[in-house]
Amino acid sequence: MSRSGRWLLTIVVALIVLALCVWLGDLLLPWDQATRISTGAGAGAVVAGILGAWASSLIGSPAPPAGPAASGPTASGERAVATQDNSGIIITGDNGNVQR
């Protein structure tokens, strides 16, 4: 399914959840009708917002690209430094000695 299709499905589900919360609020709450509907609409808006945020985290960010294999320089040891294509100065912290 395309990204647009997923967002459309999310919006439709959010509207259904909102309508369901309004209907349940009108059906189950003991107050007058205007208060029941507005309470259900508020609860539905909160649930639909949470659904939208959750869907955004799933749909909005593509999977990170796979990094290249570890073919670069490696270093091991207590004070090892590994660089790649560096023509600058590297100071290792050994008494301020500059190594080129």
N, C-alpha and C positions, 0 to 999 in steps of 0.2 A: 504494500500500500504506500502511496506517495505521502510526502510530508503534509501536503495540503489536505489529503484525504484523512490523515490522522487528526489534524486540527479540526476538520469539519466533524468528525466522529466525536471528538472531545467536546465541542460546543453543543452538539445534539444531546449527548449524555448529561452535560451540565444543565441544560434546559429541562430535561426529564427529571433530574434530581431536584431542581428548584420547584417544578410543578408538583412533584411527589411530596415535598416538604410542606408546601402551601396546603395541599389537600389533606395531609395528615394533621397539620395544625388546625385546620377547620373542623376536622372530624373528631380529634381527641381532646383538644384543650377546652377547659370549662368556662372561658370568658365569653364576652360578646363577640359577634362575628368579625367585626373590624379588627379587634385586637388579636383574635385567633389567626386571621389571615396575615396580618402584618408580622406576627411572631413567626409564623411558618415561613414567610418570605425572607425574614432576616436569617433564620436558621438555614434555609435553602441557599441563600447567597453566600453564607460562610462555607457551607459544604461544597458549593460549586466553585468558590474561590480556591479552596484547598485542592479540589480536583484539577483545576486549571494549573495551579502551581506544580502539582505532581506531574501532570502531563507535559508541562513545559520543560521540566528537568529530564524527562524521557525523550521527548520529541525534539526539543530545541538544540541540544548539543550532540553533534555527530561523534562517533567514536574517535578517539585520538589515533593519529596515524602511527603505524608501527615504526619504531626507531630503527636506524641502521644497526647492523650487527656490530659487535664490539671489535672493530678493526683498527681503532685508533691506538694511540700510545697508552701504555699502562705503566703504572709505577707501584712499587711495593717497598716497604721499609718505613722506618720511623720518620724520616725527613725527605721522602721521595717526592719529586715533582714531575708530573707528566704534562707536556703541552703538545699541541699539534699546530704546525705552521706559525710559530711564534718567533719573530726575529727581535723582539724587545728584550729588556733586561728582566731577569728573574731574581728576586731577592728571597732567599730561603729562610732568613731569620737567624742565621749563624753569625752572630757578632757583627751584623751589618755588612758582611762580605758580599760583594757583588760578583756574581758568576755569569759568564757569557756563554 
